[in-house]
Amino acid sequence: MNPEALVRPELDTGVPSGDLLLAFAAAIIGTDRKVLDSARTALADALGSAAVSGASAVAGNFSKNDRVANGIGIPVDDMVFNGTEDLREQLGLNDYKSAANTFRHLSGD
C-alpha cells in the first residue's frame, strides 16, 4: 500500500480499485449526491455490492471513533506518535487543527 496516495490521488494506492475507494470516501464527506451515487455505482461495479457496504461501514465507524476521540480529548499514545513521525510528515497530518490535541498531551519522551 502507498499511503502517500491518500493525499496525492494521482498516485497508485497499491490497493485493488483503490482509486474508486478514495473517490467513494471523498464523495461520502462531500455534498453532491450525484457524485456519491456515481462513486457508489463505480465501486459496486468493480468490487461488488458488499464492497460498498464494507466501505460505508469502515467510513462510518472511523468518523464515529474520530469524533468521540476528539470530543473527549483522547490523544495518540507516545509510542504510536513516535512510531508514525515519517508517515504523519508524508501525509501532512501534523497540519490538521485537531493535531494540537495530541501535541498538547505528549509527555515529551
DSSP file (Angstrom, degrees, kcal/mol; ACC not computed):
  #  RESIDUE AA STRUCTURE BP1 BP2  ACC     N-H-->O    O-->H-N    N-H-->O    O-->H-N    TCO  KAPPA ALPHA  PHI   PSI    X-CA   Y-CA   Z-CA
    1    1 A M              0   0    0      0, 0.0    13,-0.2     0, 0.0    12,-0.1   0.000 360.0 360.0 360.0 144.1    0.0    0.0    0.0
    2    2 A N    >   -     0   0    0     11,-3.0     3,-1.6     1,-0.1     4,-0.3  -0.877 360.0-172.3-111.7  96.2    1.1    3.5   -0.8
    3    3 A P  G >  S+     0   0    0      0, 0.0     3,-1.8     0, 0.0     4,-0.4   0.764  80.4  69.4 -63.7 -24.5   -0.1    5.8    2.0
    4    4 A E  G >> S+     0   0    0      1,-0.3     3,-1.4     2,-0.2     4,-1.3   0.791  85.8  69.4 -64.0 -24.9    1.0    8.9    0.1
    5    5 A A  G <4 S+     0   0    0     -3,-1.6    -1,-0.3     1,-0.3     6,-0.1   0.692  83.9  72.4 -65.8 -17.2   -1.8    8.2   -2.4
    6    6 A L  G <4 S+     0   0    0     -3,-1.8    -1,-0.3    -4,-0.3    -2,-0.2   0.815 113.1  24.6 -66.2 -28.8   -4.2    9.2    0.3
    7    7 A V  T <4 S+     0   0    0     -3,-1.4    -2,-0.2    -4,-0.4    -1,-0.2   0.479 126.3  50.9-112.9  -7.4   -3.2   12.8   -0.1
    8    8 A R    ><  -     0   0    0     -4,-1.3     3,-2.6     1,-0.1    -1,-0.2  -0.743  65.6-175.2-129.9  84.4   -2.0   12.6   -3.7
    9    9 A P  T 3  S+     0   0    0      0, 0.0     4,-0.1     0, 0.0    -1,-0.1   0.631  76.5  72.0 -60.5 -14.6   -4.8   11.0   -5.7
   10   10 A E  T 3  S+     0   0    0      2,-0.1     2,-0.2    -3,-0.1    -5,-0.1   0.662  87.0  83.9 -74.1 -12.8   -2.7   10.9   -8.9
   11   11 A L  S <  S-     0   0    0     -3,-2.6     2,-0.4    -6,-0.1    -9,-0.0  -0.548  90.7-105.8 -88.0 154.9   -0.6    8.2   -7.3
   12   12 A D        -     0   0    0     -2,-0.2    -7,-0.2     1,-0.1    -8,-0.1  -0.657  20.1-150.9 -78.7 130.8   -1.4    4.5   -7.3
   13   13 A T        -     0   0    0     -2,-0.4   -11,-3.0     2,-0.2    -1,-0.1   0.749  27.5-129.4 -72.9 -23.7   -2.6    3.3   -3.8
   14   14 A G  S    S+     0   0    0      1,-0.3    -1,-0.1   -13,-0.2    -2,-0.1   0.564  76.1 110.3  81.1   8.4   -1.4   -0.2   -4.4
   15   15 A V  S >  S-     0   0    0    -13,-0.1     3,-2.6   -14,-0.0    -1,-0.3  -0.949  84.1 -97.6-115.7 134.4   -4.8   -1.5   -3.4
   16   16 A P  T 3  S-     0   0    0      0, 0.0    31,-0.0     0, 0.0     0, 0.0  -0.300 109.5  -4.0 -53.3 126.1   -7.2   -3.1   -5.9
   17   17 A S  T 3> S+     0   0    0      1,-0.1     4,-2.0     3,-0.1     3,-0.5   0.771  88.2 150.0  57.7  29.5   -9.6   -0.4   -7.0
   18   18 A G  H <>  +     0   0    0     -3,-2.6     4,-2.6     1,-0.2     5,-0.2   0.845  66.6  58.4 -59.0 -35.2   -8.0    2.0   -4.5
   19   19 A D  H  > S+     0   0    0     -4,-0.3     4,-2.0     1,-0.2    -1,-0.2   0.885 107.3  47.2 -62.6 -37.3   -8.8    4.9   -6.8
   20   20 A L  H  > S+     0   0    0     -3,-0.5     4,-2.3     2,-0.2    -2,-0.2   0.869 110.5  51.9 -71.8 -36.6  -12.5    4.0   -6.6
   21   21 A L  H  X S+     0   0    0     -4,-2.0     4,-2.5     2,-0.2    -2,-0.2   0.907 111.2  47.5 -65.0 -41.2  -12.3    3.6   -2.8
   22   22 A L  H  X S+     0   0    0     -4,-2.6     4,-2.5     2,-0.2    -2,-0.2   0.899 111.2  50.5 -66.3 -39.9  -10.7    7.0   -2.5
   23   23 A A  H  X S+     0   0    0     -4,-2.0     4,-2.2     2,-0.2    -2,-0.2   0.902 111.6  48.8 -63.7 -39.9  -13.4    8.6   -4.7
   24   24 A F  H  X S+     0   0    0     -4,-2.3     4,-2.2     2,-0.2    -2,-0.2   0.922 110.6  50.3 -64.5 -44.5  -16.1    7.0   -2.6
   25   25 A A  H  X S+     0   0    0     -4,-2.5     4,-1.3     1,-0.2    -2,-0.2   0.910 112.0  47.5 -61.1 -42.7  -14.5    8.2    0.6
   26   26 A A  H  X S+     0   0    0     -4,-2.5     4,-0.5     1,-0.2    -1,-0.2   0.892 111.3  51.5 -65.2 -38.8  -14.3   11.8   -0.8
   27   27 A A  H >< S+     0   0    0     -4,-2.2     3,-0.6     1,-0.2     9,-0.2   0.858 102.7  59.9 -67.2 -35.0  -17.9   11.6   -2.0
   28   28 A I  H 3< S+     0   0    0     -4,-2.2    -1,-0.2     1,-0.2    -2,-0.2   0.896 111.3  39.3 -60.2 -40.6  -19.1   10.5    1.4
   29   29 A I  H 3< S+     0   0    0     -4,-1.3    -1,-0.2    -5,-0.1    -2,-0.2   0.483 105.9  87.2 -90.8  -0.8  -17.9   13.6    3.0
   30   30 A G  S << S-     0   0    0     -3,-0.6    -3,-0.1    -4,-0.5     3,-0.0  -0.125  76.7-128.9 -84.6-172.9  -18.9   15.8    0.1
   31   31 A T  S    S+     0   0    0     -2,-0.0     2,-0.8     1,-0.0    -4,-0.1   0.366  74.2 100.4-119.6   1.3  -22.2   17.5   -0.5
   32   32 A D     >  -     0   0    0      1,-0.2     4,-2.0    -5,-0.1     3,-0.2  -0.811  49.4-167.5 -98.6 108.7  -23.0   16.3   -4.1
   33   33 A R  H  > S+     0   0    0     -2,-0.8     4,-2.8     1,-0.2     5,-0.2   0.845  88.1  55.5 -62.8 -36.2  -25.5   13.4   -4.1
   34   34 A K  H  > S+     0   0    0      2,-0.2     4,-2.3     1,-0.2    -1,-0.2   0.892 107.2  49.7 -65.6 -38.6  -24.9   12.7   -7.8
   35   35 A V  H  > S+     0   0    0      2,-0.2     4,-2.5     1,-0.2    -2,-0.2   0.911 112.2  48.5 -64.7 -42.1  -21.1   12.3   -7.2
   36   36 A L  H  X S+     0   0    0     -4,-2.0     4,-2.7    -9,-0.2    -2,-0.2   0.930 111.4  49.0 -63.9 -45.6  -21.9   10.0   -4.3
   37   37 A D  H  X S+     0   0    0     -4,-2.8     4,-2.3     1,-0.2    -2,-0.2   0.906 113.0  48.0 -59.9 -41.8  -24.3    7.9   -6.4
   38   38 A S  H  X S+     0   0    0     -4,-2.3     4,-2.5     2,-0.2    -2,-0.2   0.910 112.6  47.7 -65.9 -43.2  -21.7    7.7   -9.2
   39   39 A A  H  X S+     0   0    0     -4,-2.5     4,-2.2     2,-0.2    -2,-0.2   0.896 112.1  50.4 -65.2 -39.9  -18.9    6.7   -6.8
   40   40 A R  H  X S+     0   0    0     -4,-2.7     4,-2.4     2,-0.2    -2,-0.2   0.917 112.3  46.8 -63.5 -44.2  -21.1    4.1   -5.1
   41   41 A T  H  X S+     0   0    0     -4,-2.3     4,-2.7     2,-0.2    -2,-0.2   0.911 111.8  50.3 -65.3 -43.6  -22.1    2.6   -8.5
   42   42 A A  H  X S+     0   0    0     -4,-2.5     4,-1.9     1,-0.2    -1,-0.2   0.904 112.2  47.8 -62.8 -41.0  -18.5    2.5   -9.7
   43   43 A L  H  X>S+     0   0    0     -4,-2.2     4,-3.0     2,-0.2     5,-0.5   0.918 113.0  47.8 -66.0 -43.4  -17.4    0.8   -6.5
   44   44 A A  H  X5S+     0   0    0     -4,-2.4     4,-1.9     1,-0.2    -2,-0.2   0.899 111.2  51.2 -64.2 -40.8  -20.2   -1.8   -6.8
   45   45 A D  H  <5S+     0   0    0     -4,-2.7    -1,-0.2     1,-0.2    -2,-0.2   0.880 118.4  37.8 -63.8 -37.3  -19.4   -2.4  -10.5
   46   46 A A  H  <5S+     0   0    0     -4,-1.9    -2,-0.2    -5,-0.2    -1,-0.2   0.888 137.5  11.3 -82.1 -41.1  -15.7   -3.0   -9.7
   47   47 A L  H  <5S-     0   0    0     -4,-3.0    -3,-0.2     1,-0.2     4,-0.2   0.470 106.8-104.6-122.3  -4.6  -15.9   -4.9   -6.4
   48   48 A G    >X< -     0   0    0     -4,-1.9     3,-1.0    -5,-0.5     4,-0.9  -0.094  40.4 -72.7  96.9 162.2  -19.5   -5.8   -5.8
   49   49 A S  H 3> S+     0   0    0      1,-0.3     4,-2.0     2,-0.2     3,-0.2   0.788 125.8  64.4 -65.4 -28.2  -22.2   -4.5   -3.6
   50   50 A A  H 3> S+     0   0    0      1,-0.2     4,-2.8     2,-0.2    -1,-0.3   0.835  97.4  57.5 -64.5 -30.3  -20.6   -6.0   -0.5
   51   51 A A  H <> S+     0   0    0     -3,-1.0     4,-2.9     2,-0.2     5,-0.2   0.867 104.7  50.9 -67.1 -35.7  -17.6   -3.6   -1.0
   52   52 A V  H  X S+     0   0    0     -4,-0.9     4,-2.3     2,-0.2    -2,-0.2   0.935 112.8  45.4 -66.7 -45.1  -20.0   -0.6   -0.9
   53   53 A S  H  X S+     0   0    0     -4,-2.0     4,-2.3     2,-0.2    -2,-0.2   0.928 115.7  47.1 -62.1 -44.9  -21.4   -1.9    2.4
   54   54 A G  H  X S+     0   0    0     -4,-2.8     4,-2.4     2,-0.2    -2,-0.2   0.927 113.0  47.1 -63.8 -46.3  -18.0   -2.6    3.8
   55   55 A A  H  X S+     0   0    0     -4,-2.9     4,-2.4     1,-0.2    -1,-0.2   0.880 112.6  51.0 -64.2 -37.6  -16.5    0.7    2.7
   56   56 A S  H  X S+     0   0    0     -4,-2.3     4,-2.6    -5,-0.2    -1,-0.2   0.908 110.5  48.5 -65.3 -41.9  -19.5    2.5    4.1
   57   57 A A  H  X S+     0   0    0     -4,-2.3     4,-2.5     2,-0.2     5,-0.2   0.906 112.2  48.5 -65.9 -41.7  -19.2    0.7    7.5
   58   58 A V  H  X S+     0   0    0     -4,-2.4     4,-2.6     2,-0.2     5,-0.2   0.938 113.7  46.9 -63.5 -46.1  -15.5    1.5    7.7
   59   59 A A  H  X S+     0   0    0     -4,-2.4     4,-2.4     1,-0.2    -2,-0.2   0.923 114.5  46.7 -62.8 -44.4  -16.1    5.2    6.9
   60   60 A G  H  X S+     0   0    0     -4,-2.6     4,-2.2     2,-0.2    -1,-0.2   0.908 113.7  47.5 -64.8 -42.2  -18.9    5.5    9.4
   61   61 A N  H  X S+     0   0    0     -4,-2.5     4,-2.9     2,-0.2     5,-0.2   0.905 112.1  49.7 -67.2 -41.4  -17.0    3.7   12.1
   62   62 A F  H  X S+     0   0    0     -4,-2.6     4,-3.0    -5,-0.2     5,-0.3   0.939 110.9  49.6 -62.1 -46.0  -13.9    5.8   11.6
   63   63 A S  H  X S+     0   0    0     -4,-2.4     4,-2.3    -5,-0.2    -1,-0.2   0.912 112.8  47.8 -59.5 -42.8  -15.9    9.0   11.6
   64   64 A K  H  X S+     0   0    0     -4,-2.2     4,-2.5     2,-0.2    -2,-0.2   0.957 114.5  44.7 -62.8 -51.2  -17.6    7.9   14.9
   65   65 A N  H  X S+     0   0    0     -4,-2.9     4,-2.7     1,-0.2    -2,-0.2   0.905 113.9  49.8 -62.0 -42.2  -14.4    6.9   16.6
   66   66 A D  H  X S+     0   0    0     -4,-3.0     4,-2.6    -5,-0.2     5,-0.2   0.908 112.0  47.7 -63.9 -42.6  -12.5   10.1   15.4
   67   67 A R  H  X S+     0   0    0     -4,-2.3     4,-2.5    -5,-0.3    -2,-0.2   0.896 112.6  48.5 -67.0 -39.9  -15.3   12.3   16.6
   68   68 A V  H  X S+     0   0    0     -4,-2.5     4,-2.2     2,-0.2     5,-0.2   0.949 113.1  47.7 -63.7 -48.0  -15.5   10.6   20.0
   69   69 A A  H  X>S+     0   0    0     -4,-2.7     5,-2.4     1,-0.2     4,-0.9   0.921 115.7  44.1 -60.5 -45.0  -11.8   10.8   20.5
   70   70 A N  H  <5S+     0   0    0     -4,-2.6     3,-0.3     3,-0.2    -1,-0.2   0.896 111.8  54.5 -66.1 -38.9  -11.6   14.4   19.5
   71   71 A G  H  <5S+     0   0    0     -4,-2.5    -2,-0.2     1,-0.2    -1,-0.2   0.863 117.8  33.1 -64.6 -37.3  -14.7   15.3   21.6
   72   72 A I  H  <5S-     0   0    0     -4,-2.2    -1,-0.2    -5,-0.1    -2,-0.2   0.430 113.0-114.5-102.3   1.7  -13.3   13.8   24.8
   73   73 A G  T  <5 +     0   0    0     -4,-0.9    -3,-0.2    -3,-0.3    -4,-0.1   0.830  47.2 171.5  77.2  33.8   -9.6   14.7   24.0
   74   74 A I      < -     0   0    0     -5,-2.4    -1,-0.2    -6,-0.2     2,-0.1  -0.677  18.5-157.2 -77.5 114.7   -8.1   11.3   23.7
   75   75 A P        -     0   0    0      0, 0.0     2,-0.3     0, 0.0    27,-0.1  -0.373  25.0 -92.4 -85.3 169.8   -4.5   11.9   22.4
   76   76 A V        -     0   0    0     -2,-0.1    29,-0.0     1,-0.1     0, 0.0  -0.640  49.2-106.0 -76.9 137.8   -2.3    9.5   20.5
   77   77 A D     >  -     0   0    0     -2,-0.3     4,-3.1     1,-0.1     5,-0.2  -0.280  25.8-115.4 -61.8 151.1    0.0    7.5   22.8
   78   78 A D  H  > S+     0   0    0      1,-0.2     4,-3.3     2,-0.2     5,-0.3   0.898 115.1  53.9 -54.3 -44.5    3.6    8.4   22.8
   79   79 A M  H  > S+     0   0    0      1,-0.2     4,-1.6     2,-0.2    -1,-0.2   0.917 114.2  40.4 -60.4 -44.7    4.7    5.1   21.3
   80   80 A V  H  > S+     0   0    0      2,-0.2     4,-0.7     1,-0.2    -1,-0.2   0.920 115.8  51.6 -68.9 -43.8    2.3    5.4   18.4
   81   81 A F  H >< S+     0   0    0     -4,-3.1     3,-1.0     1,-0.2    -2,-0.2   0.939 113.1  43.7 -59.2 -49.2    3.1    9.1   17.9
   82   82 A N  H >< S+     0   0    0     -4,-3.3     3,-0.8     1,-0.2    -1,-0.2   0.827 112.2  54.0 -68.0 -31.4    6.8    8.5   17.8
   83   83 A G  H 3< S+     0   0    0     -4,-1.6    -1,-0.2    -5,-0.3    -2,-0.2   0.536 109.4  48.0 -79.8  -6.7    6.5    5.5   15.5
   84   84 A T  T <X S+     0   0    0     -3,-1.0     4,-3.1    -4,-0.7     5,-0.3   0.193  72.3 114.3-117.7  15.3    4.4    7.4   13.0
   85   85 A E  H <> S+     0   0    0     -3,-0.8     4,-2.1     1,-0.2     5,-0.2   0.912  81.1  44.5 -55.4 -48.1    6.6   10.5   12.6
   86   86 A D  H  > S+     0   0    0     -4,-0.2     4,-2.8     2,-0.2    -1,-0.2   0.915 115.2  47.8 -64.4 -43.4    7.5    9.8    9.0
   87   87 A L  H  > S+     0   0    0      2,-0.2     4,-2.3     1,-0.2     6,-0.2   0.918 111.4  50.0 -64.9 -43.7    4.0    8.8    7.9
   88   88 A R  H  X>S+     0   0    0     -4,-3.1     5,-1.9     1,-0.2     4,-0.9   0.885 113.3  47.2 -62.3 -38.3    2.5   11.9    9.6
   89   89 A E  H ><5S+     0   0    0     -4,-2.1     3,-0.5    -5,-0.3    -2,-0.2   0.938 111.6  50.5 -65.2 -47.6    5.0   14.1    7.8
   90   90 A Q  H 3<5S+     0   0    0     -4,-2.8    -2,-0.2     1,-0.2    -1,-0.2   0.867 118.5  37.6 -59.6 -39.4    4.4   12.4    4.5
   91   91 A L  H 3<5S-     0   0    0     -4,-2.3    -1,-0.2    -5,-0.2    -2,-0.2   0.503 106.8-121.8 -94.0  -5.3    0.6   12.8    4.8
   92   92 A G  T X<5 +     0   0    0     -4,-0.9     3,-1.3    -3,-0.5     4,-0.3   0.763  61.4 146.3  73.2  24.4    0.7   16.3    6.4
   93   93 A L  G > < +     0   0    0     -5,-1.9     3,-1.3     1,-0.3     6,-0.2   0.794  62.3  63.8 -67.9 -28.1   -1.3   15.0    9.4
   94   94 A N  G 3  S+     0   0    0     -6,-0.6    -1,-0.3     1,-0.2    -5,-0.1   0.683  94.0  64.3 -68.4 -15.0    0.5   17.4   11.8
   95   95 A D  G <  S+     0   0    0     -3,-1.3    -1,-0.2     4,-0.1    -2,-0.2   0.597  76.9 105.7 -84.6 -11.4   -1.0   20.3    9.9
   96   96 A Y  S X  S-     0   0    0     -3,-1.3     3,-1.7    -4,-0.3     4,-0.4  -0.462  77.3-127.6 -69.8 140.6   -4.6   19.4   10.9
   97   97 A K  T >  S+     0   0    0      1,-0.3     3,-1.5     2,-0.2     4,-0.2   0.866 108.3  58.7 -55.4 -39.4   -6.1   21.7   13.5
   98   98 A S  T >> S+     0   0    0      1,-0.3     3,-1.5     2,-0.2     4,-0.6   0.647  84.5  80.6 -69.5 -13.6   -7.1   18.7   15.7
   99   99 A A  H X> S+     0   0    0     -3,-1.7     4,-2.2     1,-0.3     3,-0.6   0.772  76.7  74.0 -62.5 -24.1   -3.4   17.6   15.9
  100  100 A A  H <> S+     0   0    0     -3,-1.5     4,-2.1    -4,-0.4    -1,-0.3   0.825  87.6  61.6 -58.1 -30.8   -3.0   20.2   18.6
  101  101 A N  H <> S+     0   0    0     -3,-1.5     4,-0.8    -4,-0.2    -1,-0.2   0.896 107.3  43.1 -62.9 -39.9   -4.9   17.9   20.9
  102  102 A T  H XX S+     0   0    0     -3,-0.6     3,-0.8    -4,-0.6     4,-0.7   0.941 112.8  50.5 -71.4 -47.8   -2.2   15.3   20.5
  103  103 A F  H >< S+     0   0    0     -4,-2.2     3,-0.8     1,-0.3    -2,-0.2   0.870 106.6  56.8 -58.9 -37.3    0.7   17.6   20.8
  104  104 A R  H 3< S+     0   0    0     -4,-2.1    -1,-0.3     1,-0.2    -2,-0.2   0.806 110.2  43.9 -64.7 -30.4   -0.7   19.1   24.0
  105  105 A H  H << S+     0   0    0     -3,-0.8    -1,-0.2    -4,-0.8    -2,-0.2   0.434  82.3 119.5 -99.2  -0.5   -0.9   15.8   25.8
  106  106 A L    <<  -     0   0    0     -3,-0.8   -29,-0.1    -4,-0.7    -3,-0.0  -0.382  57.4-144.9 -68.1 143.5    2.5   14.3   24.8
  107  107 A S        -     0   0    0     -2,-0.1    -1,-0.1     1,-0.0    -4,-0.0   0.653  36.6-117.9 -82.6 -15.5    4.8   13.6   27.7
  108  108 A G              0   0    0      1,-0.0    -2,-0.1     0, 0.0    -1,-0.0   0.536 360.0 360.0  91.1   7.3    7.9   14.5   25.8
  109  109 A D              0   0    0      0, 0.0    -1,-0.0     0, 0.0    -3,-0.0   0.484 360.0 360.0 -70.5 360.0    9.5   11.1   26.0
